[in-house]
Amino acid sequence: MSQREIAAHMDISLGKTNYCVKSLVKKGYLKAKNFYGNNNKKAYMYILTPRGIEEKARLTYCFLKIKMHEYEEIKKEINNLKLEAAQFEEQGK
């Protein structure tokens, strides 16, 4: 996927995409490799580095932890609503 395609997909400017990609390379999360055999000298392949994989795993873990907490909260809310509905139904009889 090119930076232009990433920008379009994420609905952000190409400049912002370039800035972010360069920052990820600078931080060591991505490695940029030029396609030497390609006639398009601007063609690069971005590879996730081991450090980038660790960071991605950490972020994924944090994301999943948040989502599991949200799931439990929604589950509690559904159970409370079921109890309220049952009480309302009992009052209606």
C-alpha positions in Angstrom: 0.0 0.0 0.0 1.5 3.4 -1.0 1.5 6.4 1.3 -1.1 8.0 -1.0 -3.4 4.9 -0.6 -2.9 5.0 3.2 -3.7 8.7 3.2 -6.9 8.1 1.2 -7.9 5.1 3.3 -7.5 7.0 6.6 -8.9 10.2 5.1 -5.8 12.2 6.1 -3.4 14.3 4.0 -0.5 12.8 2.2 1.9 15.1 4.1 0.5 13.9 7.5 0.9 10.3 6.3 4.5 10.9 5.2 5.3 12.7 8.5 3.8 9.7 10.5 5.6 7.1 8.5 8.9 8.9 8.8 8.4 9.2 12.5 7.7 5.4 12.8 10.9 4.8 10.9 12.8 7.2 13.1 11.5 5.5 16.3 12.6 2.1 14.9 9.1 0.6 14.5 9.3 0.5 10.7 12.2 -0.1 8.4 12.0 1.4 4.9 13.6 -0.5 2.0 13.9 0.8 -1.5 13.0 -1.5 -4.3 16.4 -1.4 -6.1 15.1 -3.2 -9.2 12.1 -0.9 -9.5 12.2 1.9 -12.1 10.1 4.1 -9.7 12.9 5.3 -7.3 10.2 6.5 -4.9 8.9 2.9 -4.3 9.6 1.7 -0.8 8.6 -1.3 1.3 8.0 -0.7 4.9 8.8 -3.6 7.2 7.7 -3.8 10.9 10.9 -4.2 13.0 11.1 -6.5 16.1 10.7 -3.3 18.2 7.7 -2.4 16.1 6.2 -5.9 16.6 6.7 -5.6 20.3 5.0 -2.2 20.4 2.1 -3.5 18.2 1.7 -6.4 20.6 1.7 -4.1 23.6 -0.9 -1.8 22.0 -3.0 -4.8 21.0 -2.9 -6.1 24.5 -4.0 -2.7 25.9 -6.7 -2.4 23.4 -8.1 -5.9 24.1 -7.9 -5.2 27.9 -10.1 -2.1 27.3 -12.5 -4.0 25.1 -12.9 -6.8 27.6 -13.6 -4.3 30.3 -16.2 -2.6 28.1 -17.8 -6.0 27.4 -18.1 -6.8 31.1 -19.7 -3.4 31.7 -22.2 -3.9 28.9 -23.0 -7.4 30.2 -23.7 -5.9 33.7 -25.9 -3.3 32.1 -27.9 -5.9 30.2 -28.3 -8.0 33.3 -29.5 -4.9 35.2 -32.0 -4.0 32.4 -33.3 -7.6 32.5 -33.8 -7.3 36.3 -35.6 -4.0 35.9 -37.8 -5.5 33.1 -38.7 -8.5 35.3 -39.6 -6.2 38.2 -41.7 -4.0 35.9 -43.4 -7.1 34.5 -44.2 -8.3 38.1 -45.7 -4.9 39.0 -47.9 -5.1 35.9 -49.5 -8.4 37.0 
